[in-house]
């Protein structure tokens, strides 16, 4: 039996999950895993050495070399052969920023996050500066904390929520790319909600929250859907 892959640390989810040739290509798809994507981001986009990339991802340099070479071959296949490139799955876990300290939720608890601004549900997920986190047990909120996101962009924010142990998100408008990132993270979405964050969280805890399953931000249109996650690591 092959030895299971060790989970690799990644900095967050991508903002864009699929790329298709203008003429449609040959109809085949190349799938780039999130840990493969991370090596491309760190080495080719940020200019890190393979040694530094390995330290960031918590694996040996030889492992990073193998992942990176595999990722480059897939990119070449997509570009040269005109195939759709899809980002999905992989063996990974997401790291919170070092300066961020979030209380762990208890066992048998559900964690709800609300986009938050001055007590209200903030209406643009990708620009959220704060989340309020609510821990729920037996239909009751037993703890709450307010946390800064330290960034923006729907991929980074979805990764932040995943690392914070969030099970469900309450928000206003949200784009398709963010919805894909939340689905990859295994976070249930309750969009199109307005008003008090505390009241919305209490309503969800009690199973009576009204929300819009089709809520989305107009300025985030254009991201293709249809990826399927596999092989996520669990803390």
N, C-alpha and C positions, 0 to 999 in steps of 0.2 A: 504494500500500500504506500503511495507517495506521501511524503511528509507534508502536512498542511503549511501553506504560506504564512509567514509572519506578517502581521498587520503593519502597514506603513503609515506614518503620520503624514497628513496633508494639511495645507493651510486653509482650505475651504472648497466650496463647490465652484465650478465654472459658471460664468454668466451666460455662455452660449453652449448648447448641447449638441448641435448638429450643423453640418456644412454640406451643401449639395452643389455639384457643378451646374453652371448656368444652363447648359443644354440637357440637363437631367442625368448625364453619365450613362454608365452601362447597366444601371439597375441594381448593382450589388452594393453591399454596405460593409465598411471596415469599422470595427468597434475598438475604440481606444479606452482602456480602463482608466479610472480616476488616478491610480497610482502612476500609470504611464503618463497621463496628462501632467501630473505634478512634476515629473522629471523634465519634461519639455518646458514647463513654466519656469522652474528654478534654474535650469542650465541654459536654455536658449533665450528665454525672455529676461530673466534677472541677471544672467551672466555669472552664475555661481559655478565653482569647480565641482567635479563629481564628488570629491571628498566632503565639501561643505553641504552639498545636496544630500549625501548619505547621512550626515549628522542631523540635518533638519528632519529627515524622514525616519530616523532611528533604525537604520539598517546598515549593513556592511557596504563598502564602496563597490565591491564586486557585484553585489545585488543591484545597486543603482546602475552600474554599467550594463547589466543584462536587461533591466527594465527599460533603460534609455535607448539601447540599441533596438529593442523590440518596438518601442514607440516610434523611432525614426523610420523603421521599415514600414510600419503601418501608414505613416504620413506619406512616405514615398509612393506606396501602393495607391493611396487615395488620389494623390496629385497626378501621377503618371497614367494610371489606368482609368481615371475619371469616375471614381466611386464615391458614394456618399460616406462622410465621416461622422460617426456617432460616438458620443462619450457616455459611458455607462459602466457601473459595477466596479469590481476590483477588490483587492484585499487592503483595506485602509481604515483608519480612524482619524478623527478631526481634533486638532489641538486648539484649545482656547488661547488667546493672547496671554502672555505671562503676567501682565499687570491685572488681568481680570480674575476676580475671586468670586465664585458663585457657590452658594451653599448647596450641598448635595441633597437631593430629595430622598425621602425615606423609602423603605421597601413597601411594596403594595400601594404606592402613591402614583397619581397621575400629575404631570406637570403641564400647566397651561401657560402660554405666553401671549401677551397682548402688545401690539404696537402701541406706544404710549407717548402722550404729550399733554402736560398739565391736567392729568386726571382723565383725559379723553383718549379714545382709540384713534391713533394717528392714521391718516387715510392713504399714505403712500409708502408701501412696504419697503421699497428699495432705498428710501431716504430716512429710514427710521433711526433716530439717535438713541432711543431708549426702549427697552422692553420691560414690562412688569411681569414677573413670573409668579404663578400661583400653584401651590401644591395642594392636591385634592385627595381626600381619603373618605370613603363611604359617603360620597356626595356632598362633602363639606370642605371648604377651604380652610386648611390648617396652618398655612404659612404663606407669606408673600415677600418678595424682594424686588427692588428696582435696580436694573443693571444698564450700564452704558454699552453701546455696541462697538465703539471705537472704530467705526468705519461705515461704509455704505456699499451698495451694490447687492443685488438679490442673491448672487451665489455665495458671497461672503457671509451675508446675514443668515441664510439657511444653514450654512456650516456652523455658524455661531450657535444657533438654536440646537442643532444636533449635538454639539459638544456640551451644551448646557443641560442635556437630558430632557429636552422638551418633547412632549407627546402630541400636543395640539396647539395650533396658532389661531388666534382671533385677530383679524385685521380689517382694513377697509379695502381699497383697491390693490390689486396684485397682478403682475404680469405673468405671461405664460412661462417665461424662463424661470421665474421664482417658483411657480407651481411645480415645474419639473424638478427643481432642486429640492423642494420640500418632499415630493414623492420619493426621490432617491434617498432622502434622510429618514423616511418612514414617519413623517409628521402629518397628522390629520389637519386639513385646512378648513377654517370657518371664515370666509371672506364676506365683504359687503356689509360689515357691521359698523354702526355708528353709536356715539354716545359714551357713557361712562365705562371705563375699562373694568372697574370693580364690579359693576352690575352685570356686565357681559360675562365675566369670568364666573360669577355666582350662578348666572343662568345656565352656562354650559355645564358647570359642576352638577346642577340639578337636572340636566337633560332637557332644558326648555329654551335653548338659545335659538332665536330666529336669525338666519343668515342667508346669503345669496350664493349658491354653489357656482354661479356663472360670473361672479365679480372679478373684474380685472381692470388694470390701468391701461388706458388707451395708448400712452406713450411707450408702453413696453410690448406692443404687438410685434409679431414677425418671427417669434421663435418657434421652431418646429417641435412637435411633441412626438412621443412614441418610443422613448427609450425604456428599457427594463433593467432594473438593478439586480445584481447578483453578488453574492460573496462579501457583503459588508461585514466588517469586524464589529464585535460588540464588546463594550468595556466590561 
